[in-house]
Amino acid sequence: MKNRILSALAFIFIACSFWSCGVYSFSGVSTSATSIQVDAFYNNTDLAPANFGQTFTNRVKDYYQRNSNLKVVAANGELQIDGTISSYSLSQIAPVVNSEGVSTAALSRLTIAVSANYVDSIEPKNSFKNKSFSFYADFPNEQQLTGSNQEELEKKILDQILLDIFNATIANW
């Protein structure tokens, strides 16, 4: 009898905790919107592949479709997002001195930054303009940034940027 009472109290406590959080789902989405309009993310860099803006735009659409109940629409979305790829840069990091005393870089770093604009017509206070999201990945200096190596690094970076954008928009983290 005592265990049943404790179990019931625990259930009530947990249920009240979820209700007190407002609109929430186990997918992490905290919006009552039903549609999102994803406009183009333009590539405003010199080094990124020519189709990088379109690739990123498609990844944004796919991410919202997979991770929320929102319908991606071409126009008049309750939520709207667009932006630019603002940086795609390579830098040398982790200097080392070789046996001849010459300093070289052991690693290279690919950094990608995206500037996003988000409009929430249901909760305007959640909207933002020109918010920057960036991430990087390091790779050995001996490797070239081409082919599958480049695709793997871009995927790793964009996965994190997409998560950050999702969390800043409809997950409200």
C-alpha positions as CSV (number, residue, x, y, z in Angstrom):
1,M,0.0,0.0,0.0
2,K,2.8,2.4,0.9
3,N,4.6,1.7,-2.4
4,R,1.4,2.4,-4.4
5,I,1.0,5.8,-2.6
6,L,4.7,6.7,-3.3
7,S,4.4,5.6,-6.9
8,A,1.2,7.7,-7.4
9,L,2.9,10.8,-5.8
10,A,6.0,10.3,-8.0
11,F,3.8,10.1,-11.1
12,I,1.9,13.3,-10.1
13,F,5.1,15.1,-9.5
14,I,6.6,14.2,-12.8
15,A,3.3,15.0,-14.7
16,C,3.1,18.4,-13.0
17,S,6.7,19.1,-14.0
18,F,5.9,18.6,-17.7
19,W,2.8,20.6,-17.5
20,S,4.6,23.5,-15.9
21,C,6.9,23.8,-18.9
22,G,4.2,25.1,-21.2
23,V,4.0,23.8,-24.8
24,Y,6.6,21.0,-24.9
25,S,7.1,17.8,-26.8
26,F,9.7,15.1,-26.4
27,S,11.2,16.1,-29.8
28,G,12.3,19.3,-28.1
29,V,10.0,21.6,-30.0
30,S,8.3,24.3,-28.0
31,T,6.1,26.1,-30.6
32,S,2.5,25.9,-31.5
33,A,3.3,26.8,-35.2
34,T,2.5,24.3,-37.9
35,S,4.6,25.6,-40.8
36,I,8.0,27.0,-41.5
37,Q,9.2,28.8,-44.6
38,V,12.9,28.2,-45.3
39,D,14.2,30.8,-47.8
40,A,17.6,30.7,-49.4
41,F,20.8,30.8,-47.4
42,Y,23.1,32.7,-49.8
43,N,26.8,31.8,-50.1
44,N,28.6,35.1,-49.4
45,T,32.1,33.6,-49.3
46,D,35.0,33.1,-51.7
47,L,36.2,29.7,-50.6
48,A,33.0,27.6,-50.2
49,P,31.9,25.4,-53.1
50,A,29.6,27.2,-55.5
51,N,26.5,25.2,-54.5
52,F,27.2,25.5,-50.8
53,G,24.3,28.0,-50.2
54,Q,21.8,25.7,-51.9
55,T,23.2,22.6,-50.1
56,F,22.8,24.3,-46.7
57,T,19.3,25.5,-47.5
58,N,18.2,22.0,-48.3
59,R,19.9,20.7,-45.1
60,V,17.9,23.3,-43.1
61,K,14.6,22.1,-44.7
62,D,15.5,18.5,-44.1
63,Y,16.5,19.1,-40.5
64,Y,13.2,20.8,-39.6
65,Q,11.2,18.1,-41.4
66,R,13.0,15.3,-39.5
67,N,13.1,16.9,-36.1
68,S,9.7,18.6,-35.8
69,N,6.1,18.4,-36.8
70,L,6.4,21.5,-38.9
71,K,5.4,21.5,-42.5
72,V,8.0,23.2,-44.8
73,V,6.1,25.6,-47.1
74,A,7.3,27.8,-49.9
75,A,5.4,31.0,-48.7
76,N,3.4,32.4,-45.8
77,G,4.9,30.2,-43.1
78,E,4.1,30.9,-39.5
79,L,7.8,30.7,-38.9
80,Q,10.4,32.0,-41.4
81,I,14.1,31.6,-41.7
82,D,16.8,32.7,-44.1
83,G,20.4,33.9,-44.1
84,T,23.8,33.8,-45.5
85,I,26.9,31.7,-45.3
86,S,29.1,34.5,-44.0
87,S,32.4,32.7,-43.5
88,Y,34.2,29.6,-44.9
89,S,37.8,29.8,-43.9
90,L,40.9,27.8,-43.4
91,S,43.6,28.5,-40.8
92,Q,46.7,26.9,-39.6
93,I,46.8,25.9,-35.9
94,A,48.9,23.8,-33.5
95,P,52.4,25.0,-34.4
96,V,55.2,22.5,-34.1
97,V,59.0,22.9,-34.5
98,N,60.6,20.3,-36.8
99,S,64.1,18.8,-36.3
100,E,65.6,21.7,-38.3
101,G,64.1,24.3,-35.9
102,V,61.5,25.5,-38.5
103,S,58.0,26.2,-37.1
104,T,55.1,24.6,-39.1
105,A,51.5,23.9,-38.4
106,A,50.5,20.4,-37.5
107,L,46.7,21.0,-38.0
108,S,44.5,23.0,-40.2
109,R,41.1,24.3,-39.2
110,L,38.0,24.7,-41.3
111,T,35.6,27.2,-39.9
112,I,32.1,27.9,-41.2
113,A,29.8,30.7,-40.0
114,V,26.2,31.3,-40.9
115,S,24.2,34.5,-40.2
116,A,20.5,33.7,-39.8
117,N,17.3,35.7,-39.7
118,Y,14.3,34.1,-38.0
119,V,10.7,35.4,-37.8
120,D,8.2,33.8,-35.4
121,S,4.8,35.3,-36.3
122,I,3.1,33.5,-33.3
123,E,5.7,34.6,-30.7
124,P,7.4,37.6,-32.1
125,K,9.7,37.9,-29.0
126,N,11.5,34.7,-30.3
127,S,12.4,36.4,-33.6
128,F,16.0,37.5,-34.3
129,K,18.0,39.1,-37.1
130,N,21.6,38.5,-38.2
131,K,22.3,36.0,-35.4
132,S,25.7,34.3,-36.1
133,F,26.2,30.5,-35.7
134,S,29.7,29.0,-36.3
135,F,31.6,25.8,-35.8
136,Y,34.9,24.4,-36.9
137,A,36.7,21.1,-37.5
138,D,40.4,20.3,-37.4
139,F,42.3,18.0,-39.7
140,P,46.0,17.0,-40.2
141,N,47.9,19.6,-42.2
142,E,49.1,16.8,-44.6
143,Q,45.5,16.2,-45.8
144,Q,44.0,18.3,-48.6
145,L,40.6,19.8,-48.2
146,T,39.1,18.0,-51.2
147,G,36.7,15.2,-52.0
148,S,35.4,13.0,-49.2
149,N,37.6,14.7,-46.6
150,Q,36.0,18.0,-47.4
151,E,32.5,16.6,-47.4
152,E,33.1,14.8,-44.1
153,L,34.4,18.0,-42.4
154,E,31.5,20.1,-43.8
155,K,28.9,17.6,-42.7
156,K,30.4,17.6,-39.1
157,I,30.4,21.4,-39.0
158,L,26.9,21.8,-40.6
159,D,25.4,19.2,-38.3
160,Q,26.4,21.3,-35.3
161,I,25.3,24.6,-36.9
162,L,21.9,23.1,-37.7
163,L,21.5,21.9,-34.2
164,D,22.4,25.4,-32.8
165,I,19.9,27.1,-35.2
166,F,17.2,24.6,-34.4
167,N,17.8,25.1,-30.6
168,A,17.8,28.9,-31.0
169,T,14.5,28.9,-33.0
170,I,11.9,26.4,-32.1
171,A,13.5,24.5,-29.3
172,N,14.2,27.8,-27.4
173,W,17.3,26.5,-25.7
